[in-house]
């Protein structure tokens, strides 16, 4: 038992009162109060805005301080002090730590604070708050937008002198996009970040199809998108997490083998999420000193602000870099696991949610916000319309109004007489009495009538939103599309079903047989090879969440060429490509390495196609954005890269293909929906320094959207998707159409072509174009498959609305490789 009593030095007449309590009851009560405080007020995010209380208070306070992106930075200490004094009396250290994390691009997929100064690194802590400065980042404005329009509830702060929002309006699905981590009492949360554009696409699909399954949502959100990039190996755990709220996946650093001086080295350019370089360097040194890892001569951290992450691991002569890289993945934090535990607060209760539940909670919040915002705006506009109606009544009989006011003894009398004579309300009468004389002009009356008409129209629109749930959902969907267009960024993390062929010191001692195989390039920039020359089935047109846009035969120890949009042909060793299984029974290609790991591309340069690097045959066919076409004579130089076309300033290659026979049909499709095709024989082959010749006549302001070659036009189709040129690329599904290629007659080279797509209202350009063997297969930017409509015979008809934006289209891989094999036998 414990006693609570008075002190001993008390007045004589003081009546002593001692209360006996049970220690167990006291500890139980105190612990429950502590646990409740940690769970609900500190550690767990709200499912609606994805913020913990301290983060919400920081953003709300910065919004109150008007620290918008177009204003100057202020000292972080000023923000921390304001938050602590008004809303969060728990110490400046906790507030500053939360503020710093909101500003770190390696912690947040979409940072909410624009920091100026030393905000730390994955290994180092930030400078003190008196040295750093901050302001709201543009996404934070979207999080707090319309908070002053009664969109969310407010509650008293800790001393009941002010109020704070229970939740932010949150136009961004912040919890899914930025993730969260926190340790409460008896529970914890660990949520992975995702790509904003992909999440918005899934939300809009869920709005249109409320009964969609997790598989349907994973067509848009195939997996997390980590701020630090890297790779995710294995997708089974991700699906478990999307289903149940719990799962795990492996994160792997992005690394490639390249020459470092006279030796080979491993260069790491992206790290797993929440893993710092110093931790990796320290672990490597420990392994080398303990003789548990051999073959490493030096480790250099060359990371800087200009070049980003760059860790160079030099390999001793006589050791295989690929084998050492596999050991690094196994023994160091270059490969880590991420355990997903989607615990968050829903209606004040901690719950574990799957992907669909997380999106549904956010959508319900946005419906409520838009509904309350519309009600607030309607009431405000109705109040203004009431005053404008009264003012117009007064202006009609302004002389009588003035007479009434002049003959009144005081303001109260004038108000009463105006109300009775003109049948006005008290608010209208007061407004008329406060009216300035300059409002009596004729122009002022015209303005008031226009304002009256505008207010009535706007009130009708707002009442329509409040009265029609379908229209309310459309408003939310359109606002989400605008959020993705404004704040969306491309995917950074590569998703791999498996890590490919595992290289070990025993298997990598280099004796890899020079067997025939096939090399592949996918739409999302993944390179791979098959482990044998087994044929690829007609269904083999996809990697996991992807389509193959280029495939050529090769040998395991041979070389292939990579054609880029800058007109460069870069040599690649086939042995550097990950070996993947390929068979008619299992046509799905899984894995692959990004092009950036195997070839150095300039900013804005894209990989377009692969070449066999053959010294015989009909050579390459190249088409440029301005309509130039070129056939390149077969030539292989003794260097790592060379140019195969001379480009004019502002021009770039949009399509390249290696011809198998020289009898193929070359095809151009322009952004204004003009299609031209002619025989490859119409183009005279040139050397690599040639600039090509006129391929298609392009209208002013238009460009070539696609160029390619077709071996046969019998079963070929044309895929086109129209949209608006003002839309952000990759955000508009467009109207999609599939047409038999035979519907388009051939025309001579350097002509204008024929129309292949009719634009509807609001459309003025082709966002996607492709021609090739059927069946055509399409993929989104995330790599998820996109369903195409059935082929129609209308060559210039309009399309049907697409399900999501198309990033790439391709035909069957097997047919392409079969042509190379046939051509090789004929030439032999």
C-alpha angles and dihedrals in degrees: 000000000000130000131217110196146146129279118268098241099074134136116275093244093052112119110227118228121185121183118203115209135176113252092214092054091047094050092044092052094044093047092050091051090050093047092049091051093050095046099045104027107033124012111036126065125227112251091225103058098010093231134126115226094260092050091047091050092050094053093043092050093048089050090052089049089053092235092160125165092259092055128079124270119263130202113282088225089063092055093044091050092049092050093046095046097046110029118357115048095176103105134289094254094066092046094050092047090055091046092051093051091051088058100045113101091200090056101039124048088207108024115217099199129055105220126199118197134017107343092165132244135253087279104031133060120238127258119269117284091251090065102044129071132204148180136175117290116225093259090057089061089058089050093056100032115133092007088135092057098077091261096138137028122258129211133193117273123237094287097031092239094112138019131238132193118266088212136355122248087244109193087186121071087236100170094058095036100047100023122206143234131202144143118223130170110295093350141056138192130218115171126176124230120246139195113275096217092051093047092049091050089052091048092051090048090050090051091053095039110029092176095056117133131233088261089057091052092047089062084072101029106037093168147322121311108212122209092233094050113218124132135297113215118204124015102205093088091050091056090050089053092049089051102042107011093249129086144105142231138186122251119206131192119244108245137159136188115242141152114283107187107303093340138065117254142182114240116198114202103166130035132206115269113283093005117122127211093235091060090053094046092049092049093049092051091050092051093047093048090048090049091237091121121042135186099049117119101176144355120212127185104209096168115143140156093262101049102025123214114005121159113174118201111189117213124214119242113268096033125105111239093206091057092049090048090056089051090050090053090050101043106031137051088263082103118038138164123242116205113207116213110166100199115155141143118274115180088343094306125107110242137169109233136190124220096272093048091050091052093045093052091051093047092050088052092050091049089054093046094050091045093052092042091052091049091050094048092046092052092048093049092045089053091051092046089054090056093045090051090053093047091051090051089054093047091055090060098023094147092056090045091054091047091052092050095045094050093049120101097219143353095272091054092047090051093051093047093049090051093051099040099044100026093241131157121245091254091052092048092050090049091052092049090052093047116122120234093241088067089070093078122111091241090057090056091052090051091050092051090051090048090049092053092046093049093050091050093048092048090052090051092050093047089050089056091049093047100045121058091193091056090046090054090048091054090051091047093050092048090051090051089053091050091053091047093050103040105018122119133185121273114273103186122074115221116216126182089208138359094251123232111355112229117211130179089254096053097034098058078113111251096130110158117241092240124161115265141152129254121213138196118196130207093253092053101263120148124204144150135213119248092231142011091262108143120258115235123240088256092058096101097113142068115201104301090351148078128235111241098178134025131172135172116251144151126257094247095034133092137249131193127239115212115208137194090255090063094255126141110207122194116232128187110234089214089065091061116091112254113238132182117255126180141143089251095050107029097163112108111213126194129006137166123262115252089241089067094057105030134034108235124188120239109287093012116132133199110239111171148343128248131202091225089230123170092210136046131063095306131217131331116210132186126191135208092254094053102265119146127198138179111206121211113239107266132152117195126203095247138081097256142002140172119261098188136031107233126203119232110286094014126113139176114266099177139017132174137171111237118229101196109002091240094092125124115247116215135194126191118187131205091252089060100258117147123197127175132176139158120284088232088071089070117076113223115245137189121261093267093058121108097217127233139269110297105169132001106243121204120237112280093014131103140192111277098187141006129184148132131256122204092197131016096195099091097017124124136197119227118197133170123191129205146138122303090215094060120100108261112259097021102085120070092200128192110303126207133180117199133176109257090227089072090073117075118219120253134188124278116271093028129118103255129218130287114268102177135031115221120227127211110302093020123106107152145036111254093183132025133168141151129194148099119339138273093058119203126199134199135193124233089267089055094250114142118257121208115235125209122248118276116270129199094227104106095188099029125124123257136243122252111276124229094230139346115293117226100177143001128202141167132227115313095211094061092053094050092045090060091054090050092049093047091049092052092048092049090046 
